[in-house]
Amino acid sequence: MKTVVLVYSGGLDTSVCIPMMREDYGFEKVVTVTIDLGQPAEDIEEAAQRARAMNTEHYTVDAKDEFACDFVFASLKANGDYEGYPLSTAIGRPLISLKAVEIAKKLKADAFCHGCTGKGNDQFRIEFIMRTLMPGAEIIAPMREKNLTRVEEIEYAKRKGIPITVSLDKIWSIDENMWGRSIEGGRLEEPGFAPPEEIYKWTADPRKAPDEPQEVEIGFDGGVPVSVDGQNMKPVELIGHMNKLAGKHGVGRIDMMEDRLLGLKVRENYECPAAVALLTAHRALETFVCTRDELAFKAMVDRKWGEMAYAGLWLDPLKEDLEAFIGKIQERVTGTVRMRFFKGSTIVTGRKSDFAIYSESLASFDTKEFDQRDSLGIVKTHGMQQKFYHRLRVEGRE
């Protein structure tokens, strides 16, 4: 029986793929796979019900713990962002693809299908894993192959009687996992259009957020958060708690122009309260325990890691090499960071660590442990070559 495994979110793009697989591509068996990365439980259940209503063999895979520990925290250790936004959708796609491959191998499927367009990044992230781990399988992307617009998809869904939640008025394309929400499409594609409040689900309007700031203490062990205000939490629980806590204060809204892999510049909106808060805390602790040279070098490593993760190159050996360095640094990223949330802002107000490269008695203006007179010789020789260069210019020898 000719079988295709469809990476299924339950949204418009993947729902219209089901009848297409049967009618346009001739597959007798359509298998839908939904991966739970921390989306709302009702969305997961709704996707399963919709898939089964369209007579597919459906699988729901709970990958929340794996996503939090092996993907989110890997990104956190690398201060993972791309052009200023915390990587969320980007780090979720490889895991989704990995789980789809597991099921495809088990079922001896002939092909994969996904709902990515030919303009976006997800086609790269999802297909890289599939082509690497199952190089003989066919990969079908109807949106790309048929060059469909979202308006055409909506019209197709109506003709086929597919229940969908988007409309021509609210044509947002939304992706969500525990580390963030991305919202795009419709009038959001207009760079000058102010996002309507209705697109936000995790964050309060900063203007309507609490009028009193809230202080929170995050505990880290080996570069990963383990506690909030002294209470130990498991990864999924902690991320969810921080989403609610920071989101209540309007933290985590990002509106940006983003450069996609294909070179297209697009307008993107993100909600990522936990990610913004925890990345801010993690960076603050790193600056406390790392040397100046370590921080400078890690900034380069983090940027390269972020670019590779954004591209979905999760199995790249260079990524593993970078993580070896990152992991060594994280051995000392242990301690606590105190933060203040207020009206959309996240401010670090304190940090503590047994690994701090800091001495209050040396740095203080009110102590004499550091003899200031010792600096004179160093100051005299500072910029020696630059002084010679300036002298040559003044004498007209340049």
Backbone hydrogen bonds, N-H to C=O, Kabsch-Sander energy under -0.5 kcal/mol:
donor,donor_aa,acceptor,acceptor_aa,energy
4,V,29,K,-2.2
5,V,111,A,-2.6
6,L,4,V,-0.6
6,L,31,V,-3.7
7,V,5,V,-0.6
7,V,113,C,-2.5
8,Y,6,L,-0.8
8,Y,33,V,-2.8
9,S,7,V,-0.5
15,S,11,G,-1.9
16,V,12,L,-2.1
17,C,13,D,-0.5
18,I,14,T,-0.6
18,I,15,S,-1.0
20,M,16,V,-1.2
21,M,17,C,-2.5
22,R,18,I,-1.2
23,E,19,P,-3.1
24,D,20,M,-2.3
25,Y,20,M,-1.3
26,G,22,R,-0.6
27,F,21,M,-2.5
28,E,2,K,-1.0
29,K,2,K,-2.2
31,V,4,V,-2.9
31,V,29,K,-0.6
32,T,30,V,-0.5
32,T,57,E,-1.8
33,V,6,L,-2.4
34,T,59,Y,-2.8
36,D,34,T,-0.6
36,D,61,V,-3.2
37,L,35,I,-0.9
43,D,40,P,-0.9
44,I,40,P,-1.7
45,E,41,A,-2.4
46,E,42,E,-2.3
47,A,43,D,-2.1
48,A,44,I,-1.9
49,Q,45,E,-2.5
50,R,46,E,-2.5
51,A,47,A,-2.5
52,R,48,A,-2.4
53,A,49,Q,-2.1
54,M,50,R,-0.9
54,M,51,A,-0.7
55,N,52,R,-1.9
56,T,51,A,-1.3
57,E,30,V,-1.9
58,H,56,T,-0.8
59,Y,32,T,-2.4
61,V,34,T,-2.7
61,V,59,Y,-0.5
62,D,60,T,-0.5
63,A,36,D,-1.7
63,A,61,V,-1.0
67,F,63,A,-2.7
68,A,64,K,-2.6
69,C,65,D,-2.6
70,D,66,E,-2.5
71,F,66,E,-0.6
71,F,67,F,-1.5
72,V,67,F,-3.2
73,F,68,A,-2.0
75,S,71,F,-2.0
76,L,72,V,-2.4
77,K,73,F,-2.3
78,A,74,A,-1.2
79,N,76,L,-1.9
80,G,75,S,-3.5
82,Y,85,Y,-2.1
85,Y,82,Y,-1.4
87,L,80,G,-1.4
92,G,88,S,-1.2
92,G,89,T,-0.5
93,R,89,T,-1.8
95,L,91,I,-0.6
96,I,92,G,-2.1
97,S,93,R,-2.5
98,L,94,P,-2.5
99,K,95,L,-2.3
100,A,96,I,-2.0
101,V,97,S,-2.3
102,E,98,L,-1.9
103,I,99,K,-1.8
104,A,100,A,-2.5
105,K,101,V,-2.6
106,K,102,E,-1.8
107,L,103,I,-2.3
108,K,104,A,-0.8
109,A,104,A,-2.4
110,D,3,T,-2.0
111,A,3,T,-1.4
112,F,138,E,-3.0
113,C,5,V,-2.3
114,H,140,I,-1.8
124,F,121,N,-1.2
125,R,121,N,-1.6
126,I,122,D,-2.8
127,E,123,Q,-1.7
128,F,124,F,-1.9
129,I,125,R,-0.9
130,M,126,I,-1.7
131,R,127,E,-3.3
132,T,128,F,-1.6
133,L,129,I,-2.7
134,M,130,M,-2.6
137,A,134,M,-1.9
138,E,110,D,-1.8
140,I,112,F,-2.7
144,R,116,C,-0.6
144,R,141,A,-0.7
145,E,141,A,-2.9
146,K,142,P,-2.8
148,L,143,M,-1.5
153,E,149,T,-1.9
154,I,150,R,-2.4
155,E,151,V,-2.2
156,Y,152,E,-2.2
157,A,153,E,-2.7
158,K,154,I,-2.1
159,R,155,E,-1.9
160,K,156,Y,-2.0
161,G,157,A,-0.6
161,G,158,K,-0.8
162,I,157,A,-2.7
167,S,170,K,-1.4
173,S,184,E,-3.7
174,I,172,W,-0.6
175,D,182,S,-2.2
177,N,180,G,-2.1
178,M,37,L,-2.5
180,G,177,N,-1.6
181,R,271,E,-2.5
182,S,175,D,-2.8
183,I,269,N,-2.8
184,E,173,S,-2.1
188,L,185,G,-1.7
189,E,186,G,-1.6
190,E,187,R,-1.9
193,F,190,E,-2.1
199,I,196,P,-1.7
200,Y,197,E,-1.6
204,A,247,G,-2.8
208,K,205,D,-2.5
209,A,205,D,-0.7
209,A,206,P,-0.6
214,Q,341,F,-2.1
216,V,339,M,-2.7
218,I,216,V,-0.5
218,I,337,V,-3.0
219,G,227,S,-2.3
220,F,335,G,-3.5
221,D,224,V,-2.6
223,G,333,V,-2.5
224,V,221,D,-1.1
226,V,219,G,-3.4
227,S,219,G,-1.4
228,V,231,Q,-2.0
229,D,217,E,-3.6
231,Q,228,V,-1.8
232,N,230,G,-0.6
233,M,226,V,-2.4
238,L,234,K,-3.0
239,I,235,P,-2.5
240,G,236,V,-2.2
241,H,237,E,-2.5
242,M,238,L,-2.5
243,N,239,I,-2.1
244,K,240,G,-1.8
245,L,241,H,-2.6
246,A,242,M,-2.7
247,G,242,M,-0.5
247,G,243,N,-1.8
248,K,244,K,-1.8
249,H,245,L,-0.5
249,H,246,A,-1.0
250,G,247,G,-1.9
251,V,246,A,-2.1
253,R,250,G,-0.6
254,I,270,Y,-2.5
256,M,268,E,-2.6
258,E,256,M,-0.6
258,E,266,V,-3.7
260,R,258,E,-0.8
260,R,264,L,-3.0
263,G,260,R,-1.6
266,V,258,E,-2.9
266,V,264,L,-0.6
268,E,256,M,-2.9
268,E,266,V,-0.5
269,N,183,I,-1.5
270,Y,254,I,-2.9
271,E,181,R,-2.2
272,C,252,G,-2.3
276,V,272,C,-2.5
277,A,273,P,-2.3
278,L,274,A,-3.0
279,L,275,A,-2.5
280,T,276,V,-1.9
281,A,277,A,-2.1
282,H,278,L,-2.6
283,R,279,L,-2.5
284,A,280,T,-1.8
285,L,281,A,-2.1
286,E,282,H,-2.3
287,T,283,R,-2.2
288,F,284,A,-0.7
288,F,285,L,-0.6
289,V,285,L,-1.4
290,C,286,E,-2.0
295,L,291,T,-2.4
296,A,292,R,-2.1
297,F,293,D,-2.4
298,K,294,E,-2.9
299,A,295,L,-1.8
300,M,296,A,-1.0
301,V,297,F,-2.1
302,D,298,K,-3.6
303,R,299,A,-1.8
304,K,300,M,-2.2
305,W,301,V,-2.8
306,G,302,D,-2.8
307,E,303,R,-2.1
308,M,304,K,-2.2
309,A,305,W,-2.7
310,Y,306,G,-2.4
311,A,307,E,-1.6
312,G,309,A,-1.1
313,L,308,M,-2.3
314,W,312,G,-2.0
316,D,313,L,-1.4
320,E,316,D,-1.3
321,D,317,P,-2.2
322,L,318,L,-2.8
323,E,319,K,-2.1
324,A,320,E,-1.3
325,F,321,D,-1.4
326,I,322,L,-2.6
327,G,323,E,-2.8
328,K,324,A,-1.6
329,I,325,F,-2.0
330,Q,326,I,-2.1
331,E,327,G,-0.7
331,E,328,K,-0.8
332,R,329,I,-1.7
333,V,330,Q,-1.1
334,T,332,R,-2.3
335,G,220,F,-1.7
336,T,352,K,-2.3
337,V,218,I,-2.3
338,R,350,G,-2.8
339,M,216,V,-3.3
340,R,347,I,-2.7
341,F,214,Q,-2.8
342,F,345,S,-1.8
344,G,249,H,-3.0
345,S,342,F,-2.0
347,I,340,R,-2.2
349,T,338,R,-2.9
350,G,338,R,-1.2
352,K,336,T,-2.5
356,A,353,S,-1.1
357,I,288,F,-2.3
358,Y,356,A,-1.3
363,A,359,S,-2.5
364,S,360,E,-2.3
367,T,364,S,-0.8
371,D,369,E,-0.7
372,Q,370,F,-0.8
374,D,371,D,-1.9
375,S,372,Q,-1.6
376,L,373,R,-1.2
379,V,375,S,-2.5
380,K,376,L,-2.1
381,T,377,G,-1.5
382,H,378,I,-0.9
382,H,379,V,-0.5
384,M,381,T,-1.3
387,K,383,G,-2.0
388,F,384,M,-1.9
389,Y,385,Q,-2.2
390,H,386,Q,-2.3
391,R,387,K,-2.2
392,L,388,F,-2.1
393,R,389,Y,-1.9
394,V,390,H,-2.2
395,E,391,R,-2.0
396,G,393,R,-1.1
397,R,392,L,-2.4
398,E,392,L,-0.6
